[in-house]
């Protein structure tokens, strides 16, 4: 005779698990680019005047040189390579130096939450590398050898970016004992266990939910030495544009 067996147990349906993504940001004090520009009136600079770029004292990249040519043309000046130009633009400083680290402080969100309180304890601030870019140039009237314009400018990497450091955190629910429940179901569905359950019923364990928070993922802002160094080319281009735009062309 076939022994009476309890029905097989089914894996209980999983609960709906929540997942939330939080964005937290860190801010630092920002400064505008430091600019000094002086133009002397002895030789008025006019549209279509020719300019030769001299950059033999600096490490000029092809990209930056092309940018200078474009910016001068935007001012209405013609860039030439011959020595008989009306003016010579001497680029005599393209510096990059590392300064003291910038301290980024955690910004308080509009609506406080437990994750913010946790991050406040673990990482209230970040120390980020800081690179300072400097550019200086002068414009000389070839016929008279008079310097008619000179200018310099500098900016640090944090101010150049002008944005906070941003990090995303993922907070989600996970089932802590899913493997244990499946093992329990498999064990209770054996023939011997089903026979035993006809006399002694069992209860399937409840799902246990745990909360996990991911490690922060940076989504915006340069902080490491490698990241801020990668800004150097764009910093020099921006400073060059700022300075050349200061030239008063009639």
C-alpha positions in Angstrom: 0.0 0.0 0.0 1.2 3.6 -0.8 1.9 5.6 2.2 0.0 8.8 2.6 2.1 11.9 1.9 1.6 15.6 2.5 1.5 17.7 -0.7 4.6 19.3 -2.0 5.5 22.7 -0.7 5.8 25.6 -3.1 8.4 28.4 -2.9 6.5 31.4 -1.4 6.2 34.5 -3.6 8.9 37.0 -3.0 8.0 40.3 -1.5 8.3 43.5 -3.5 11.7 44.9 -2.8 12.4 48.7 -2.8 15.4 50.4 -4.5 16.2 54.1 -4.0 19.0 56.2 -5.5 20.3 59.2 -3.6 22.5 62.0 -4.9 24.8 63.9 -2.5 27.1 66.7 -3.4 30.1 68.4 -1.9 30.9 72.1 -2.4 34.0 74.2 -2.1 34.8 77.9 -2.3 35.1 79.1 -5.9 37.0 82.1 -7.3 36.8 83.8 -10.7 39.8 83.8 -13.0 42.4 86.3 -11.9 42.9 88.7 -14.9 45.2 91.6 -15.6 45.1 93.3 -19.0 46.8 96.5 -20.0 46.6 98.1 -23.5 48.7 101.2 -24.4 47.2 103.7 -26.8 50.4 104.5 -28.9 49.6 102.0 -31.7 45.8 101.4 -32.1 45.1 97.8 -33.2 42.8 97.6 -36.2 40.9 94.8 -37.9 42.8 92.9 -40.5 46.2 93.8 -38.9 48.5 90.8 -39.1 49.8 88.9 -36.1 52.6 86.4 -35.8 52.5 84.0 -32.8 55.8 83.4 -31.1 55.7 80.5 -28.6 59.3 79.2 -28.5 59.6 79.7 -24.7 56.6 77.6 -23.8 55.3 74.1 -24.4 52.6 75.0 -26.9 50.5 72.1 -28.1 49.1 72.0 -31.6 45.6 72.1 -30.1 46.2 75.3 -28.1 48.0 77.0 -31.0 45.0 76.3 -33.3 42.8 77.7 -30.6 44.8 80.9 -30.4 44.7 81.3 -34.2 40.9 80.9 -34.1 40.5 83.3 -31.2 42.6 86.0 -32.9 40.6 85.6 -36.1 37.4 86.1 -34.1 38.9 89.4 -33.0 39.3 90.4 -36.7 43.1 89.9 -36.8 45.0 87.8 -39.4 47.5 85.3 -38.2 50.5 84.9 -40.4 53.8 83.1 -40.2 56.0 85.6 -42.0 58.2 88.0 -40.0 56.7 91.1 -41.7 53.6 91.0 -39.5 52.2 94.1 -38.0 52.3 92.6 -34.5 53.9 89.8 -32.7 52.0 87.9 -30.0 54.5 86.5 -27.5 53.2 83.7 -25.3 55.7 83.6 -22.5 53.9 81.7 -19.8 51.8 78.5 -19.9 52.2 77.2 -16.4 50.6 74.3 -14.5 51.4 74.0 -10.8 49.8 71.9 -8.1 48.6 74.0 -5.1 47.2 73.0 -1.7 44.3 70.6 -1.8 40.8 71.9 -2.1 38.4 70.8 0.7 34.9 69.9 -0.4 32.2 70.0 2.3 29.1 67.8 2.2 26.1 69.9 1.2 22.9 69.4 3.2 20.0 68.3 1.0 16.7 70.1 1.0 15.1 67.1 2.7 17.2 65.3 5.2 17.3 61.5 5.3 19.0 58.7 7.1 21.6 58.2 4.4 22.7 61.9 4.7 23.2 61.4 8.4 25.2 58.2 7.8 27.4 59.9 5.2 27.9 62.9 7.5 29.6 60.5 10.0 31.6 58.5 7.4 32.7 61.1 4.8 31.8 64.7 5.8 34.4 66.1 3.4 36.8 65.3 0.6 40.3 66.5 -0.1 40.8 67.0 -3.8 43.9 67.7 -5.8 44.2 71.3 -7.0 46.0 72.4 -10.2 46.6 76.1 -11.0 46.9 77.1 -14.7 48.5 80.4 -15.6 48.8 82.2 -19.0 50.5 85.4 -19.9 51.2 87.1 -23.2 52.1 90.4 -24.8 51.5 92.0 -28.1 54.4 94.0 -29.7 54.2 96.5 -32.5 56.8 95.2 -35.0 57.8 98.5 -36.7 58.5 100.3 -33.4 59.2 97.3 -31.1 56.7 98.9 -28.6 54.7 96.6 -26.4 51.1 97.7 -27.0 49.3 95.1 -24.8 50.2 92.7 -22.1 48.0 90.5 -20.0 48.0 87.5 -17.6 45.5 85.3 -16.0 45.2 82.2 -13.8 42.6 80.0 -12.3 42.5 76.8 -10.1 40.9 73.6 -11.2 38.0 73.8 -8.7 36.9 77.3 -9.9 37.4 76.3 -13.5 35.0 73.4 -13.1 32.5 75.5 -11.2 30.5 72.4 -10.1 30.3 70.4 -6.9 31.5 66.9 -6.5 28.5 64.6 -6.9 28.1 61.1 -5.7 25.2 58.6 -6.1 24.3 56.0 -3.5 21.9 53.1 -4.1 19.9 51.9 -1.1 18.0 48.7 -1.7 16.3 45.8 0.0 17.6 42.3 -0.4 16.4 38.9 0.8 18.9 37.7 3.3 17.7 34.0 3.6 16.4 33.2 0.1 18.9 30.3 -0.3 17.9 28.9 3.1 14.2 28.9 2.2 14.8 27.1 -1.1 16.9 24.5 0.7 14.1 24.1 3.2 11.6 23.6 0.4 13.7 21.0 -1.4 14.3 19.1 1.8 10.6 19.1 2.8 9.6 17.8 -0.6 11.5 14.6 -0.3 9.3 11.5 0.1 10.3 10.8 3.7 9.7 14.5 4.7 6.3 14.5 3.0 5.3 11.3 4.9 6.5 12.9 8.2 4.5 16.0 7.5 1.3 14.1 7.5 1.6 13.9 11.2 3.8 16.9 12.0 3.1 19.9 9.8 5.9 22.4 9.2 5.9 26.1 8.6 7.9 27.7 5.8 10.3 30.3 7.2 9.5 33.9 6.4 11.6 35.9 4.1 14.1 38.1 6.0 14.7 41.5 4.4 17.9 43.4 4.9 18.8 46.9 3.7 22.1 47.6 1.8 23.8 50.8 0.8 26.2 50.7 -2.1 29.6 52.3 -2.1 29.5 55.9 -3.5 29.8 56.3 -7.2 31.2 59.7 -8.3 29.0 61.1 -11.1 30.5 64.6 -11.5 33.6 66.7 -10.6 37.3 66.1 -10.9 39.1 65.2 -7.7 42.1 62.9 -8.1 45.4 64.2 -9.4 44.8 62.4 -12.7 41.3 63.9 -13.1 42.4 67.5 -12.5 45.4 67.1 -14.7 43.1 66.2 -17.5 41.6 69.7 -17.3 44.8 71.5 -18.0 44.4 71.8 -21.7 40.9 73.2 -21.5 42.1 75.6 -18.7 44.8 77.0 -20.9 42.4 77.4 -23.8 39.9 79.2 -21.7 42.4 81.6 -20.1 43.8 82.3 -23.6 40.4 83.2 -24.9 39.7 85.4 -21.9 42.9 87.4 -22.5 42.7 87.8 -26.2 39.1 89.0 -25.9 40.6 91.8 -23.8 42.4 93.2 -26.8 40.7 96.3 -28.1 40.5 96.0 -31.9 39.2 99.1 -33.7 
